[in-house]
Amino acid sequence: MIENLDLSMVNWARGQFALTAMYHWLFVPLTLGISWIIAFYHTIYVKTGNEEWKRLTKFWMKLFGINFAIGVATGIILEFEFGTNWSNYSWMVGDIFGAPLAIEGIFAFFLEATFFAVMFFGWNRVSKGFHLFSTWMVAVGSNLSAVWILVANAWMQHPVGQAFNPDTARFEMQNFYEVAFSPYAVNKFVHATSSSMMIAALFVLSISSWYLLRGRHLVMAKRSIVVAATFGLLASVFTIFNGDESAYEIAKVQPMKLAAFEGLYDGKSNAGLVAFGIVNRDKKVYDTQEPFVGYNLHIPGLLSLMANRSFNSFVPGMKDLVYGNAEHNILGSAQKMERGKKAVASLDAYKKAKKAGDKDAAATHLATFNEYKEFLGYGYLQKPEEAVPPVALSFNAFHVMVLLGTLFPLIFISYLYFSLKGTLVEKKWLLGLGTITYLLGIVATQAGWVVAEVGRQPWAIQGLLPVSVARTNLTTGTVQATFFMFLALFTLLLIAEISIMTKQISIGPEEN
């Protein structure tokens, strides 16, 4: 199945999909998070009748609409790429992966789209109550869309509720409830949406801070900041706690990812969490080089606590997960490859025997396949070390995400403190920092997705389907051409968004 594998094509296909996903994720967090903040602003206006809150709500709605339109364009392309670049994947898991995407399209998208027009154009055309209801429904619909996308992604990271059909060579859904409500899926949705709320709050802070520094729209900016900072503080604290729960789930189902983003090559009891360190990029899982260059600082026992809820517990390193560790009953990828190759060979023999009409031989080979089928994906790896993801990229992305994630609550607290004291306008240093916080938020959320996706390589479906098998049989030149075409298209869309956004921000809210 992979004898004529063109690694260059696979890597370009990976790059193209990563490019599309990262551009798409520039827009999604803001859409998810600011829809809730706008709903709060709108609610305050309806409750108080204060026209200043109406101006404020309409202003943030405009920015939401601009971002929403660009995000939809990149999202559509992203879904099409499953068929263009990863046709084997689409064929093998379509029964499972297609279900949440179909629900997202039929239910959440239509719910969102139905009320979108009312939210934007319903001012003075429908009752205040129904208009407010429409705003809340747009927020609900946006986040319901995210539910099903994240369920699909979580299944790729932790495939549950499915069975492999040897007759069709496809993975088929057995239990929709397990797919939709697996702990991994729940944690992924909660973490992604709570962090998106935090990003949206940073967006409001950045623009409002710019207005305060310019001495423009002071009342609107101050009111926007108080609500957004409160919202952002709650979301950021929740994101931190949920991030810990996500790491605990990763330790159970993707221990290699955990080891990679902590640069842990040798398993340890009472393993420490890296507070500071520079990864040795030349280090390989099979050599004796030091994993870090120069000085590094670990917080004793914290990684063990995060992974197993016990300070003295053993956390497997990449060497344990590649070559095995009998003492801790860990089966390495080397051993899994042996079993996986038996699964691949018996599956092939089963198909041939069935085609030849030899029922006894087919039954024997099927029994062998069922014995080793959980290791099927490992049968397509060429060497055990392929199971190790890019360590330096995973490590750096994780620690950038964590560093910025701990900074944001301090920023929100500072804004609330000085807002309540009535001295925020005087704190030019804080407002200056505030104007760039949204960019820092984008860096943090992009780093989070790098951890999630790079950390699970080489798998399209964890443990069951390598990326090298999931590919479409395209030439490298074809994928390269579309890569640069999409790069140009997405860059133009991004420039368009920034241009329209900055123009609208420069204009500001409508004056009474």
C-alpha positions, 0 to 999 in steps of 0.5 A, a space after each residue: 500500500 505504501 511501496 511507492 510512497 512519495 514522502 515529498 508529496 506527503 510533507 507538502 500535503 501536510 504543509 498545505 493542510 496546516 497552512 489552511 487550518 492555521 489561517 482558518 484559526 486566525 478567524 474562528 476564536 474571535 467568532 466563537 468568543 466575541 459572539 458571547 460578549 456581544 450578546 452580553 452587551 446587547 442584553 445590557 442595552 435591552 435591560 437598561 435602555 441606554 443608547 450608549 450600550 446600543 452604539 457599543 453593541 452595533 460597533 462590535 457586531 460590525 467587527 464580528 460580521 467582517 471576521 465571520 465572513 472571512 472565516 467561512 471562506 477558509 473553513 469551506 476550503 479546509 473541509 474540501 481538502 480532506 477529499 483532495 489531499 487525503 482521499 484514502 482517509 476520507 474513504 476509510 473513515 467517512 462513516 464516522 468522520 462525516 457524521 459530525 461534519 454533516 450535523 455541523 452543516 445541517 444543524 449548527 450552521 443553519 441555526 447560526 445563519 437563520 438568526 444572523 440576518 435578524 441580528 444585523 438587520 433587525 434593529 427597529 424591525 423586530 421586537 427588542 426581545 426577539 432581536 436579543 434572542 437572535 443575538 444569543 442564538 448566533 452565539 449558540 449556533 457559532 459554538 455548536 458549529 465548533 462542537 461538531 468540528 472538535 468532536 471530529 478532531 477529537 476522534 482522530 486523536 482518540 478513536 472510540 466508538 468504532 470498528 474496522 470492517 475487514 471486508 470493506 477496509 473501512 472504519 465504521 461507527 458503532 456507538 455515536 454517543 462514545 464518539 460525541 461524548 468521549 472525555 477527549 472530545 469534551 475536554 477539547 471542546 471546552 478548552 477550545 471555546 473557553 480559550 476563544 472567549 479569552 481571545 475575544 476579550 483580548 480583541 476588545 481590550 486591544 481596540 478599546 485601549 487604542 481608543 483610550 490612548 487616542 482620547 476617542 470614544 472614552 465612554 464606549 471604550 471604558 464600558 467595553 473594557 469592564 465587561 470584556 475584562 471580567 469575561 476574559 478573566 473568568 475564561 482565562 482561569 477556566 482555560 488554565 484549569 481545563 488545560 490541566 484536565 486536557 493534559 491529564 487526558 493526553 497522558 492517558 491516550 497520547 503519552 507520546 505527545 505528552 513526552 514530546 511537548 515536555 522533551 522527556 526522552 527517559 521515563 521518570 518517577 516524580 517527573 518534573 515539569 520544564 519551567 525553562 529549557 532549550 531543546 537540543 534539536 539534534 537529539 534523537 531518541 536512540 542516541 545519548 545526547 543531552 535533551 536540553 542545551 545548557 541550563 534548564 529548570 524543572 519543577 519537581 513532581 509537577 509533570 507526574 502530578 499532571 499526568 497521573 494525579 500523583 507526585 511519585 508516579 512514573 511518566 513514560 519517556 519517548 524511549 520507553 514508548 518507542 522501545 518498550 519498558 518491561 518494568 512498567 509494562 509499556 509496549 513500545 512502538 517496536 513491539 507494536 510494529 511486529 504485531 501491526 505487520 501481522 495484522 496487515 499481512 493477515 488482512 491481505 491474506 484474508 482478502 485473497 482467501 475470501 476472493 479464492 473462495 477458501 472459507 477455512 483459510 479466510 476464517 483463520 486469517 480473520 481470526 489472526 487479524 482480529 487478534 492484532 487489529 488494534 496495532 494495524 496502523 503500526 504495521 505501516 511504519 517503516 521504523 519504530 522511531 517514526 512514532 516520535 513527533 517533531 520534539 522541538 516544535 511540540 516543546 516550544 509551542 507548548 511552552 509558548 502557549 503556557 507562558 502566554 496563558 498565565 500572562 493573560 489573567 494578570 492583564 485582565 486583573 490589571 484592567 479591572 483593578 484600574 478601571 474600578 479605581 477610575 485611573 485606567 486612562 492614566 496607565 499608559 503603559 498598561 494601555 500600550 501593552 493592551 493594544 498588542 494583547 490580541 496579537 499575543 492571544 493569536 500566538 497562544 491559540 495558534 501554538 495550542 493547535 501546533 501542540 495538538 496536531 504536530 504532537 500526534 504525528 505521524 498519525 492521521 488517526 492515532 495508532 490506526 492510520 498513519 498520514 502516509 497511508 491517508 494521503 491522496 495519490 497526487 504528484 508533488 508538483 500538484 500539491 506544491 502548486 495548490 499550496 502556493 495558490 492557497 497561500 496567495 489567496 489566504 494572504 489576500 483574504 487576511 489583508 482584506 480583513 485587516 484593511 476592512 477592520 482597521 478602517 471600521 475601527 478608525 471610523 469607530 461607533 456611530 455617533 448619536 
